[in-house]
Amino acid sequence: MKRDFQRDYAIREGYVNPVQSYIEKGYCRQHPTDEASANTTWYLPHHAAINPREPSKVRVVFYRPGKWQGLSHSDALIHGPDLANSLVGVLTRFRMHPVTVVADVQEMLHQVRRQQRDCDALRFVWWPNGDIMKEPVHYQMVVHLFGTTLSRSITNVCLKVVTKGYCREFDPDAASIGLNDFYVEDRLVSFRDDETAKKFVPQIISVLVKCGFKLTTWLRNSQNVLPTTLEAEK
């Protein structure tokens, strides 16, 4: 990786920025020592993934299937139940009414923290401040990773449990949307008219913010709904 970074500054810049963002947002932290703790310890290899259609966009991939002595990180985890809402049900409800609104939860998996005793199983090696001339040090993820066997199941549990916990503070229909009209991190919902959308969209946003989830990437088919959603996001 260091050789690749030395050869291609664009890849280096595109890779360093998201990793440093993880650190700044608290998604990972530097491990206080490079000695193995009493907990299960595992190091995740990571590499850059580049979409040929978007060569300037570099994605950081933690390679969970990487094996050591015949065992990988993914092999050691159970899948958990499939708690995702039925896609057919979500799409059917989405087509019921003329005013439609679509959004997704920003970095949804990263909003759910791991128990501290499990974080040593998500260690990785990185350079301080992304400076490849320095000696690499040990970090550990403290949130769930994309693609991990149990991440989506646990995240769905959190979404449903905390949404139910705040149901009494909001209109029951708004809380119901938080529970039933999500497919993984995508929310697709339709309303009878603009006024109904203006009433419920801010409540839906508020329910999820209290749960630690922020809706973003808004799409809608009515110009009248947009000012309300933007005001609620602020």
C-alpha atoms as an extended CHARMM CRD file, in Angstrom:
* protein
*
       234  EXT
         1         1  MET       CA              0.0000000000        0.0000000000        0.0000000000  PROA      1               0.0000000000
         2         2  LYS       CA              2.8400000000        2.3720000000        0.8070000000  PROA      2               0.0000000000
         3         3  ARG       CA              4.3790000000        1.7010000000       -2.5990000000  PROA      3               0.0000000000
         4         4  ASP       CA              1.0270000000        2.3760000000       -4.2740000000  PROA      4               0.0000000000
         5         5  PHE       CA              0.6670000000        5.6420000000       -2.3730000000  PROA      5               0.0000000000
         6         6  GLN       CA              4.1490000000        6.7290000000       -3.3980000000  PROA      6               0.0000000000
         7         7  ARG       CA              3.3820000000        6.0200000000       -7.0460000000  PROA      7               0.0000000000
         8         8  ASP       CA             -0.0910000000        7.5860000000       -7.1680000000  PROA      8               0.0000000000
         9         9  TYR       CA             -0.8200000000       10.6930000000       -5.1110000000  PROA      9               0.0000000000
        10        10  ALA       CA             -4.5110000000       10.7160000000       -6.1070000000  PROA      10              0.0000000000
        11        11  ILE       CA             -5.0810000000        7.2340000000       -4.6710000000  PROA      11              0.0000000000
        12        12  ARG       CA             -3.1730000000        8.1910000000       -1.5430000000  PROA      12              0.0000000000
        13        13  GLU       CA             -5.2580000000       11.3340000000       -1.0480000000  PROA      13              0.0000000000
        14        14  GLY       CA             -8.4990000000        9.4940000000       -1.7750000000  PROA      14              0.0000000000
        15        15  TYR       CA             -7.6060000000        6.7640000000        0.7340000000  PROA      15              0.0000000000
        16        16  VAL       CA             -6.1850000000        8.8930000000        3.5450000000  PROA      16              0.0000000000
        17        17  ASN       CA             -9.1690000000       11.2390000000        3.7100000000  PROA      17              0.0000000000
        18        18  PRO       CA            -11.8560000000        8.6360000000        4.5620000000  PROA      18              0.0000000000
        19        19  VAL       CA             -9.6390000000        6.8350000000        7.1020000000  PROA      19              0.0000000000
        20        20  GLN       CA             -8.8290000000       10.1230000000        8.8160000000  PROA      20              0.0000000000
        21        21  SER       CA            -12.5420000000       10.9220000000        8.7240000000  PROA      21              0.0000000000
        22        22  TYR       CA            -13.2470000000        7.6680000000       10.5890000000  PROA      22              0.0000000000
        23        23  ILE       CA            -10.8010000000        8.7630000000       13.2820000000  PROA      23              0.0000000000
        24        24  GLU       CA            -12.1760000000       12.3030000000       13.5420000000  PROA      24              0.0000000000
        25        25  LYS       CA            -15.7760000000       11.0780000000       13.7600000000  PROA      25              0.0000000000
        26        26  GLY       CA            -14.8920000000        8.5780000000       16.4700000000  PROA      26              0.0000000000
        27        27  TYR       CA            -15.6300000000        5.5070000000       14.3520000000  PROA      27              0.0000000000
        28        28  CYS       CA            -12.1920000000        4.1610000000       15.2460000000  PROA      28              0.0000000000
        29        29  ARG       CA             -9.4700000000        5.0090000000       17.7340000000  PROA      29              0.0000000000
        30        30  GLN       CA             -5.8010000000        4.3830000000       18.2270000000  PROA      30              0.0000000000
        31        31  HSD       CA             -5.2260000000        1.3760000000       20.4300000000  PROA      31              0.0000000000
        32        32  PRO       CA             -3.3200000000        2.3710000000       23.5660000000  PROA      32              0.0000000000
        33        33  THR       CA             -0.7940000000       -0.4290000000       23.1440000000  PROA      33              0.0000000000
        34        34  ASP       CA              0.3060000000       -2.7940000000       20.4020000000  PROA      34              0.0000000000
        35        35  GLU       CA              0.2540000000       -5.7080000000       22.8090000000  PROA      35              0.0000000000
        36        36  ALA       CA             -2.5480000000       -8.2490000000       22.5470000000  PROA      36              0.0000000000
        37        37  SER       CA             -5.2070000000       -7.7450000000       25.2230000000  PROA      37              0.0000000000
        38        38  ALA       CA             -7.1800000000      -10.3500000000       27.1150000000  PROA      38              0.0000000000
        39        39  ASN       CA             -9.9130000000      -10.0310000000       24.4940000000  PROA      39              0.0000000000
        40        40  THR       CA            -10.0020000000      -11.8370000000       21.1630000000  PROA      40              0.0000000000
        41        41  THR       CA             -7.6150000000       -9.9860000000       18.8710000000  PROA      41              0.0000000000
        42        42  TRP       CA             -7.8800000000       -9.8820000000       15.0880000000  PROA      42              0.0000000000
        43        43  TYR       CA             -6.2940000000       -7.6290000000       12.4800000000  PROA      43              0.0000000000
        44        44  LEU       CA             -8.2870000000       -6.6790000000        9.4070000000  PROA      44              0.0000000000
        45        45  PRO       CA             -6.3780000000       -6.1420000000        6.1710000000  PROA      45              0.0000000000
        46        46  HSD       CA             -7.6690000000       -3.2000000000        4.1450000000  PROA      46              0.0000000000
        47        47  HSD       CA             -7.2040000000       -1.9590000000        0.6050000000  PROA      47              0.0000000000
        48        48  ALA       CA             -8.4680000000        0.5590000000       -1.9290000000  PROA      48              0.0000000000
        49        49  ALA       CA            -11.3810000000       -0.2420000000       -4.2300000000  PROA      49              0.0000000000
        50        50  ILE       CA            -11.8030000000        1.9650000000       -7.2900000000  PROA      50              0.0000000000
        51        51  ASN       CA            -14.8500000000        2.0100000000       -9.5370000000  PROA      51              0.0000000000
        52        52  PRO       CA            -13.6910000000        2.2680000000      -13.1980000000  PROA      52              0.0000000000
        53        53  ARG       CA            -16.6540000000        4.5760000000      -13.8460000000  PROA      53              0.0000000000
        54        54  GLU       CA            -15.5050000000        6.9050000000      -11.0350000000  PROA      54              0.0000000000
        55        55  PRO       CA            -11.7070000000        6.6230000000      -10.9910000000  PROA      55              0.0000000000
        56        56  SER       CA            -11.3720000000        9.6380000000       -8.7010000000  PROA      56              0.0000000000
        57        57  LYS       CA            -13.4600000000        8.0130000000       -5.9660000000  PROA      57              0.0000000000
        58        58  VAL       CA            -11.4980000000        5.6690000000       -3.7030000000  PROA      58              0.0000000000
        59        59  ARG       CA            -13.3200000000        3.3910000000       -1.2810000000  PROA      59              0.0000000000
        60        60  VAL       CA            -11.6640000000        1.8740000000        1.7820000000  PROA      60              0.0000000000
        61        61  VAL       CA            -12.4680000000       -1.8360000000        2.0560000000  PROA      61              0.0000000000
        62        62  PHE       CA            -11.7570000000       -3.8650000000        5.1780000000  PROA      62              0.0000000000
        63        63  TYR       CA            -11.2010000000       -7.3870000000        3.9010000000  PROA      63              0.0000000000
        64        64  ARG       CA            -13.0910000000       -9.5650000000        6.3800000000  PROA      64              0.0000000000
        65        65  PRO       CA            -12.7700000000      -12.8870000000        4.4720000000  PROA      65              0.0000000000
        66        66  GLY       CA             -8.9740000000      -12.7700000000        4.8560000000  PROA      66              0.0000000000
        67        67  LYS       CA             -7.9520000000      -16.0170000000        6.5790000000  PROA      67              0.0000000000
        68        68  TRP       CA             -5.3070000000      -16.8980000000        9.1160000000  PROA      68              0.0000000000
        69        69  GLN       CA             -4.8120000000      -20.5560000000       10.0550000000  PROA      69              0.0000000000
        70        70  GLY       CA             -7.9480000000      -21.3570000000        8.0530000000  PROA      70              0.0000000000
        71        71  LEU       CA            -10.2000000000      -18.8970000000        9.9350000000  PROA      71              0.0000000000
        72        72  SER       CA            -11.5420000000      -15.5020000000        8.8900000000  PROA      72              0.0000000000
        73        73  HSD       CA            -13.3010000000      -12.7620000000       10.8280000000  PROA      73              0.0000000000
        74        74  SER       CA            -16.5580000000      -13.5470000000        9.0160000000  PROA      74              0.0000000000
        75        75  ASP       CA            -16.2960000000      -17.2600000000        9.8720000000  PROA      75              0.0000000000
        76        76  ALA       CA            -16.3760000000      -16.4380000000       13.5880000000  PROA      76              0.0000000000
        77        77  LEU       CA            -19.6520000000      -14.4910000000       13.4630000000  PROA      77              0.0000000000
        78        78  ILE       CA            -23.2630000000      -15.6180000000       13.3760000000  PROA      78              0.0000000000
        79        79  HSD       CA            -25.5600000000      -14.0490000000       10.8070000000  PROA      79              0.0000000000
        80        80  GLY       CA            -28.4170000000      -13.1450000000       13.1050000000  PROA      80              0.0000000000
        81        81  PRO       CA            -32.0420000000      -12.9770000000       11.9390000000  PROA      81              0.0000000000
        82        82  ASP       CA            -33.0180000000      -11.1950000000        8.7350000000  PROA      82              0.0000000000
        83        83  LEU       CA            -34.9390000000       -8.2220000000       10.1400000000  PROA      83              0.0000000000
        84        84  ALA       CA            -35.0960000000       -6.1680000000        6.9440000000  PROA      84              0.0000000000
        85        85  ASN       CA            -38.6000000000       -5.1940000000        5.9120000000  PROA      85              0.0000000000
        86        86  SER       CA            -40.0120000000       -6.9830000000        2.9000000000  PROA      86              0.0000000000
        87        87  LEU       CA            -38.9070000000       -5.1050000000       -0.2110000000  PROA      87              0.0000000000
        88        88  VAL       CA            -42.2010000000       -5.9820000000       -1.8950000000  PROA      88              0.0000000000
        89        89  GLY       CA            -44.0940000000       -4.4990000000        1.0680000000  PROA      89              0.0000000000
        90        90  VAL       CA            -41.9940000000       -1.3190000000        1.1300000000  PROA      90              0.0000000000
        91        91  LEU       CA            -42.4130000000       -0.7710000000       -2.6240000000  PROA      91              0.0000000000
        92        92  THR       CA            -46.1440000000       -1.5480000000       -2.5350000000  PROA      92              0.0000000000
        93        93  ARG       CA            -46.7550000000        1.0360000000        0.2030000000  PROA      93              0.0000000000
        94        94  PHE       CA            -44.5200000000        3.4790000000       -1.6700000000  PROA      94              0.0000000000
        95        95  ARG       CA            -46.8550000000        3.2640000000       -4.6910000000  PROA      95              0.0000000000
        96        96  MET       CA            -50.0500000000        3.8590000000       -2.7000000000  PROA      96              0.0000000000
        97        97  HSD       CA            -50.0890000000        7.6830000000       -2.7810000000  PROA      97              0.0000000000
        98        98  PRO       CA            -49.0680000000       10.3920000000       -5.2900000000  PROA      98              0.0000000000
        99        99  VAL       CA            -46.5600000000       12.4200000000       -3.2000000000  PROA      99              0.0000000000
       100       100  THR       CA            -43.3580000000       10.4340000000       -2.7030000000  PROA      100             0.0000000000
       101       101  VAL       CA            -40.2670000000       11.1080000000       -0.5950000000  PROA      101             0.0000000000
       102       102  VAL       CA            -37.0470000000        9.0750000000       -0.5770000000  PROA      102             0.0000000000
       103       103  ALA       CA            -34.0110000000        9.3830000000        1.7100000000  PROA      103             0.0000000000
       104       104  ASP       CA            -31.3380000000        7.2210000000        3.2820000000  PROA      104             0.0000000000
       105       105  VAL       CA            -29.6550000000        7.1090000000        6.6750000000  PROA      105             0.0000000000
       106       106  GLN       CA            -26.2130000000        8.6700000000        6.5910000000  PROA      106             0.0000000000
       107       107  GLU       CA            -23.5000000000        6.0910000000        7.3760000000  PROA      107             0.0000000000
       108       108  MET       CA            -26.1010000000        3.9560000000        9.1080000000  PROA      108             0.0000000000
       109       109  LEU       CA            -23.8880000000        1.0590000000       10.1830000000  PROA      109             0.0000000000
       110       110  HSD       CA            -21.3180000000        3.4290000000       11.6560000000  PROA      110             0.0000000000
       111       111  GLN       CA            -23.9440000000        4.9100000000       14.0000000000  PROA      111             0.0000000000
       112       112  VAL       CA            -24.1340000000        1.6740000000       15.9890000000  PROA      112             0.0000000000
       113       113  ARG       CA            -21.2330000000        1.0880000000       18.3560000000  PROA      113             0.0000000000
       114       114  ARG       CA            -19.6450000000       -2.2560000000       19.1910000000  PROA      114             0.0000000000
       115       115  GLN       CA            -19.2030000000       -3.4520000000       22.7290000000  PROA      115             0.0000000000
       116       116  GLN       CA            -15.7380000000       -2.5030000000       23.9210000000  PROA      116             0.0000000000
       117       117  ARG       CA            -14.7050000000       -6.1100000000       24.5140000000  PROA      117             0.0000000000
       118       118  ASP       CA            -15.2990000000       -6.8700000000       20.8070000000  PROA      118             0.0000000000
       119       119  CYS       CA            -13.3280000000       -3.9460000000       19.3800000000  PROA      119             0.0000000000
       120       120  ASP       CA             -9.9880000000       -5.7850000000       19.5440000000  PROA      120             0.0000000000
       121       121  ALA       CA            -11.3610000000       -8.1440000000       16.9010000000  PROA      121             0.0000000000
       122       122  LEU       CA            -11.5460000000       -5.1380000000       14.5650000000  PROA      122             0.0000000000
       123       123  ARG       CA             -7.9830000000       -3.8850000000       14.7440000000  PROA      123             0.0000000000
       124       124  PHE       CA             -6.1020000000       -2.5350000000       11.7760000000  PROA      124             0.0000000000
       125       125  VAL       CA             -2.7640000000       -0.8700000000       11.1020000000  PROA      125             0.0000000000
       126       126  TRP       CA             -2.5130000000        2.7230000000        9.8650000000  PROA      126             0.0000000000
       127       127  TRP       CA             -0.1030000000        5.6330000000        9.7200000000  PROA      127             0.0000000000
       128       128  PRO       CA             -0.6270000000        8.5100000000       12.2160000000  PROA      128             0.0000000000
       129       129  ASN       CA             -2.3920000000       11.3660000000       10.4040000000  PROA      129             0.0000000000
       130       130  GLY       CA             -1.9910000000        9.3810000000        7.1700000000  PROA      130             0.0000000000
       131       131  ASP       CA              1.7250000000       10.2170000000        7.0280000000  PROA      131             0.0000000000
       132       132  ILE       CA              3.2990000000        7.2480000000        5.2440000000  PROA      132             0.0000000000
       133       133  MET       CA              6.7820000000        8.3290000000        6.3230000000  PROA      133             0.0000000000
       134       134  LYS       CA              5.9350000000        7.5300000000        9.9370000000  PROA      134             0.0000000000
       135       135  GLU       CA              5.8080000000        4.1110000000       11.5530000000  PROA      135             0.0000000000
       136       136  PRO       CA              2.2940000000        2.6190000000       11.3800000000  PROA      136             0.0000000000
       137       137  VAL       CA              0.3880000000        2.1810000000       14.6300000000  PROA      137             0.0000000000
       138       138  HSD       CA             -2.5240000000        0.0520000000       15.7940000000  PROA      138             0.0000000000
       139       139  TYR       CA             -6.1290000000        1.2290000000       15.5660000000  PROA      139             0.0000000000
       140       140  GLN       CA             -9.4470000000       -0.4470000000       16.2800000000  PROA      140             0.0000000000
       141       141  MET       CA            -12.9280000000        0.1510000000       14.8940000000  PROA      141             0.0000000000
       142       142  VAL       CA            -15.5040000000        0.8980000000       17.5900000000  PROA      142             0.0000000000
       143       143  VAL       CA            -18.5380000000        0.8000000000       15.2730000000  PROA      143             0.0000000000
       144       144  HSD       CA            -19.9480000000       -1.7850000000       12.8890000000  PROA      144             0.0000000000
       145       145  LEU       CA            -18.3870000000       -2.3040000000        9.4710000000  PROA      145             0.0000000000
       146       146  PHE       CA            -20.0690000000       -2.4750000000        6.0920000000  PROA      146             0.0000000000
       147       147  GLY       CA            -20.4280000000       -6.0430000000        4.9140000000  PROA      147             0.0000000000
       148       148  THR       CA            -19.8320000000       -7.7170000000        8.2640000000  PROA      148             0.0000000000
       149       149  THR       CA            -21.9960000000      -10.8130000000        8.7310000000  PROA      149             0.0000000000
       150       150  LEU       CA            -24.0580000000       -9.4810000000       11.6410000000  PROA      150             0.0000000000
       151       151  SER       CA            -23.9070000000       -5.7020000000       11.0690000000  PROA      151             0.0000000000
       152       152  ARG       CA            -27.1860000000       -5.2960000000        9.2010000000  PROA      152             0.0000000000
       153       153  SER       CA            -29.0940000000       -7.5110000000       11.6270000000  PROA      153             0.0000000000
       154       154  ILE       CA            -27.8540000000       -5.5700000000       14.6680000000  PROA      154             0.0000000000
       155       155  THR       CA            -28.4480000000       -2.2040000000       13.0050000000  PROA      155             0.0000000000
       156       156  ASN       CA            -32.0270000000       -3.1800000000       12.1680000000  PROA      156             0.0000000000
       157       157  VAL       CA            -32.5770000000       -4.2370000000       15.7860000000  PROA      157             0.0000000000
       158       158  CYS       CA            -31.3220000000       -0.8360000000       16.9770000000  PROA      158             0.0000000000
       159       159  LEU       CA            -33.4960000000        1.0360000000       14.4760000000  PROA      159             0.0000000000
       160       160  LYS       CA            -36.6460000000       -0.8210000000       15.5120000000  PROA      160             0.0000000000
       161       161  VAL       CA            -36.0160000000       -0.7640000000       19.2710000000  PROA      161             0.0000000000
       162       162  VAL       CA            -35.1440000000        2.9110000000       19.5670000000  PROA      162             0.0000000000
       163       163  THR       CA            -37.9110000000        3.9810000000       17.1800000000  PROA      163             0.0000000000
       164       164  LYS       CA            -40.4550000000        2.1610000000       19.3240000000  PROA      164             0.0000000000
       165       165  GLY       CA            -38.9640000000        3.8420000000       22.3760000000  PROA      165             0.0000000000
       166       166  TYR       CA            -39.7850000000        7.3070000000       21.0100000000  PROA      166             0.0000000000
       167       167  CYS       CA            -43.1930000000        6.4490000000       19.5360000000  PROA      167             0.0000000000
       168       168  ARG       CA            -45.0880000000        8.1900000000       22.3420000000  PROA      168             0.0000000000
       169       169  GLU       CA            -43.4000000000       11.5370000000       21.6160000000  PROA      169             0.0000000000
       170       170  PHE       CA            -44.6270000000       11.6890000000       18.0240000000  PROA      170             0.0000000000
       171       171  ASP       CA            -47.6270000000       10.8890000000       15.8870000000  PROA      171             0.0000000000
       172       172  PRO       CA            -48.0190000000        7.0730000000       15.7720000000  PROA      172             0.0000000000
       173       173  ASP       CA            -48.0520000000        7.1750000000       11.9600000000  PROA      173             0.0000000000
       174       174  ALA       CA            -44.6470000000        8.9040000000       11.9160000000  PROA      174             0.0000000000
       175       175  ALA       CA            -43.1720000000        6.2590000000       14.1770000000  PROA      175             0.0000000000
       176       176  SER       CA            -44.7820000000        3.5430000000       12.0560000000  PROA      176             0.0000000000
       177       177  ILE       CA            -42.9960000000        4.9030000000        8.9900000000  PROA      177             0.0000000000
       178       178  GLY       CA            -39.7330000000        4.6810000000       10.9050000000  PROA      178             0.0000000000
       179       179  LEU       CA            -40.4360000000        1.0110000000       11.5390000000  PROA      179             0.0000000000
       180       180  ASN       CA            -42.0910000000       -0.2000000000        8.3630000000  PROA      180             0.0000000000
       181       181  ASP       CA            -41.0000000000        1.9240000000        5.4280000000  PROA      181             0.0000000000
       182       182  PHE       CA            -37.2730000000        1.2940000000        5.5620000000  PROA      182             0.0000000000
       183       183  TYR       CA            -35.3970000000       -1.1570000000        3.4040000000  PROA      183             0.0000000000
       184       184  VAL       CA            -32.0250000000       -1.4170000000        5.1610000000  PROA      184             0.0000000000
       185       185  GLU       CA            -30.8680000000        2.2500000000        5.2210000000  PROA      185             0.0000000000
       186       186  ASP       CA            -33.2430000000        3.5020000000        2.4890000000  PROA      186             0.0000000000
       187       187  ARG       CA            -36.5550000000        5.0810000000        3.3790000000  PROA      187             0.0000000000
       188       188  LEU       CA            -39.3110000000        5.1680000000        0.7620000000  PROA      188             0.0000000000
       189       189  VAL       CA            -42.6830000000        6.6460000000        1.7330000000  PROA      189             0.0000000000
       190       190  SER       CA            -45.6740000000        8.1770000000       -0.0200000000  PROA      190             0.0000000000
       191       191  PHE       CA            -48.3280000000       10.6250000000        1.1930000000  PROA      191             0.0000000000
       192       192  ARG       CA            -51.8500000000       11.5460000000        0.1250000000  PROA      192             0.0000000000
       193       193  ASP       CA            -50.9150000000       15.1980000000       -0.5340000000  PROA      193             0.0000000000
       194       194  ASP       CA            -48.2930000000       17.8740000000        0.0890000000  PROA      194             0.0000000000
       195       195  GLU       CA            -49.7860000000       18.9520000000        3.4070000000  PROA      195             0.0000000000
       196       196  THR       CA            -49.6250000000       15.4390000000        4.8220000000  PROA      196             0.0000000000
       197       197  ALA       CA            -46.0060000000       15.1490000000        3.7120000000  PROA      197             0.0000000000
       198       198  LYS       CA            -45.1510000000       18.5000000000        5.3380000000  PROA      198             0.0000000000
       199       199  LYS       CA            -46.7370000000       17.3000000000        8.5680000000  PROA      199             0.0000000000
       200       200  PHE       CA            -45.0080000000       13.9310000000        8.8040000000  PROA      200             0.0000000000
       201       201  VAL       CA            -41.5570000000       14.3960000000        7.2440000000  PROA      201             0.0000000000
       202       202  PRO       CA            -40.2300000000       16.6430000000       10.0800000000  PROA      202             0.0000000000
       203       203  GLN       CA            -41.5450000000       14.1760000000       12.6710000000  PROA      203             0.0000000000
       204       204  ILE       CA            -39.8930000000       11.2440000000       10.9220000000  PROA      204             0.0000000000
       205       205  ILE       CA            -36.6200000000       13.1610000000       10.8480000000  PROA      205             0.0000000000
       206       206  SER       CA            -36.9510000000       14.0110000000       14.5480000000  PROA      206             0.0000000000
       207       207  VAL       CA            -37.6930000000       10.4040000000       15.5320000000  PROA      207             0.0000000000
       208       208  LEU       CA            -34.5680000000        9.1760000000       13.7650000000  PROA      208             0.0000000000
       209       209  VAL       CA            -32.3380000000       11.9850000000       15.0350000000  PROA      209             0.0000000000
       210       210  LYS       CA            -33.2420000000       11.0050000000       18.5820000000  PROA      210             0.0000000000
       211       211  CYS       CA            -32.1790000000        7.4780000000       17.6630000000  PROA      211             0.0000000000
       212       212  GLY       CA            -28.8170000000        8.7290000000       16.3610000000  PROA      212             0.0000000000
       213       213  PHE       CA            -29.7010000000        8.3260000000       12.6770000000  PROA      213             0.0000000000
       214       214  LYS       CA            -29.6870000000       11.2410000000       10.2100000000  PROA      214             0.0000000000
       215       215  LEU       CA            -31.6480000000       11.1220000000        6.9740000000  PROA      215             0.0000000000
       216       216  THR       CA            -29.8870000000       12.4990000000        3.9190000000  PROA      216             0.0000000000
       217       217  THR       CA            -29.8660000000       12.3260000000        0.0830000000  PROA      217             0.0000000000
       218       218  TRP       CA            -33.4430000000       13.5320000000       -0.2020000000  PROA      218             0.0000000000
       219       219  LEU       CA            -35.4890000000       12.9450000000       -3.3540000000  PROA      219             0.0000000000
       220       220  ARG       CA            -39.1260000000       13.9210000000       -3.8340000000  PROA      220             0.0000000000
       221       221  ASN       CA            -41.6200000000       14.4410000000       -6.6240000000  PROA      221             0.0000000000
       222       222  SER       CA            -43.1980000000       17.5970000000       -5.1720000000  PROA      222             0.0000000000
       223       223  GLN       CA            -41.4050000000       20.9360000000       -4.9870000000  PROA      223             0.0000000000
       224       224  ASN       CA            -43.5790000000       21.9530000000       -2.0340000000  PROA      224             0.0000000000
       225       225  VAL       CA            -42.1080000000       19.3090000000        0.2650000000  PROA      225             0.0000000000
       226       226  LEU       CA            -38.4550000000       20.3130000000       -0.0300000000  PROA      226             0.0000000000
       227       227  PRO       CA            -38.4010000000       23.4780000000        2.1820000000  PROA      227             0.0000000000
       228       228  THR       CA            -39.9360000000       21.5290000000        5.0600000000  PROA      228             0.0000000000
       229       229  THR       CA            -37.3800000000       18.7420000000        4.8710000000  PROA      229             0.0000000000
       230       230  LEU       CA            -34.4720000000       21.1640000000        4.6820000000  PROA      230             0.0000000000
       231       231  GLU       CA            -35.7460000000       23.1570000000        7.6530000000  PROA      231             0.0000000000
       232       232  ALA       CA            -36.1970000000       19.9560000000        9.6800000000  PROA      232             0.0000000000
       233       233  GLU       CA            -32.6800000000       18.7310000000        8.7830000000  PROA      233             0.0000000000
       234       234  LYS       CA            -31.1320000000       21.9240000000       10.2140000000  PROA      234             0.0000000000
